[in-house]
Amino acid sequence: MAKKTFEEALARLEEIAQAMEKEDIGLEESVKLYKEGVELASFCTKKIENAQNTVKTLKESSENVFTLGVFNA
């Protein structure tokens, strides 16, 4: 898969979902779109997991010192 942003991948997933909802789509095209959708969903999931692992929250301690904490969803 060519490099895509999360937003581009998500937009393409929406396009695929709309295309697959059409009744006039053939079996081969459905399978092709389904495969692409699975790959995009995996890509998006990994991006979200990476973002969650990267995001840090600032917590102010009682001495007005900021410390980094890991983001917990």
C-alpha positions as CSV (number, residue, x, y, z in Angstrom):
1,M,0.0,0.0,0.0
2,A,1.3,3.4,-0.9
3,K,2.0,5.8,2.0
4,K,-1.3,7.3,3.2
5,T,-2.3,9.4,6.1
6,F,-4.7,8.1,8.6
7,E,-7.3,10.5,7.2
8,E,-6.8,9.4,3.6
9,A,-7.1,5.7,4.6
10,L,-10.3,6.4,6.6
11,A,-11.8,8.3,3.7
12,R,-11.0,5.4,1.3
13,L,-12.5,3.0,3.8
14,E,-15.7,5.0,3.6
15,E,-15.6,4.9,-0.2
16,I,-15.2,1.2,-0.1
17,A,-18.1,0.7,2.3
18,Q,-20.4,2.8,0.1
19,A,-19.3,0.9,-3.1
20,M,-19.9,-2.4,-1.4
21,E,-23.4,-1.4,-0.4
22,K,-24.4,-1.0,-4.0
23,E,-26.3,-4.0,-5.4
24,D,-24.7,-3.8,-8.9
25,I,-21.2,-4.7,-7.7
26,G,-19.8,-8.0,-8.9
27,L,-18.2,-10.7,-6.8
28,E,-14.7,-10.1,-8.0
29,E,-14.9,-6.4,-7.3
30,S,-16.5,-7.1,-3.9
31,V,-13.6,-9.4,-3.0
32,K,-11.0,-6.9,-4.2
33,L,-12.6,-4.0,-2.3
34,Y,-13.0,-6.2,0.8
35,K,-9.3,-7.1,0.8
36,E,-8.3,-3.4,0.4
37,G,-10.7,-2.5,3.2
38,V,-9.1,-5.1,5.6
39,E,-5.7,-3.8,4.8
40,L,-6.8,-0.2,5.4
41,A,-8.6,-1.1,8.6
42,S,-5.4,-2.7,9.8
43,F,-3.3,0.3,8.8
44,C,-5.8,2.7,10.7
45,T,-5.7,0.5,13.8
46,K,-1.9,0.5,13.9
47,K,-1.9,4.3,13.4
48,I,-4.4,4.7,16.3
49,E,-2.3,2.4,18.5
50,N,0.8,4.3,17.7
51,A,-0.9,7.6,18.5
52,Q,-2.1,6.3,21.8
53,N,1.4,5.1,22.7
54,T,2.9,8.4,21.7
55,V,0.5,10.8,23.4
56,K,1.6,12.0,26.8
57,T,-0.4,13.9,29.3
58,L,1.0,16.6,31.5
59,K,0.2,16.3,35.1
60,E,0.8,19.1,37.5
61,S,2.2,18.0,40.8
62,S,1.7,19.7,44.0
63,E,4.9,21.7,43.6
64,N,3.7,23.2,40.2
65,V,6.2,20.9,38.4
66,F,4.9,19.3,35.3
67,T,5.6,15.6,34.7
68,L,4.9,13.4,31.7
69,G,2.5,10.5,32.0
70,V,1.4,7.9,29.5
71,F,-2.0,8.4,27.9
72,N,-4.5,5.7,28.9
73,A,-7.6,5.4,26.8
